[in-house]
Amino acid sequence: MNTNNGGNLIAGNYEASFDGSNLTSGVYFYRLQANGFTETKRMTLIK
């Protein structure tokens, strides 16, 4: 899965939708990247 807004955004708060209906329950990792900053987070999906 890869989501890219396709350009630069001004500073602020943003939301992204996630549809896990086609995934099984489990632990998934996602990465946030911006201006040289990278952070990996863990998400638990429970159905």
ABEGO torsion letter per residue (X at the ends): XBBBAGBBBBBEBBBBBBBAAABBBEBBBBBBBBGGBBBBBBBBBBX
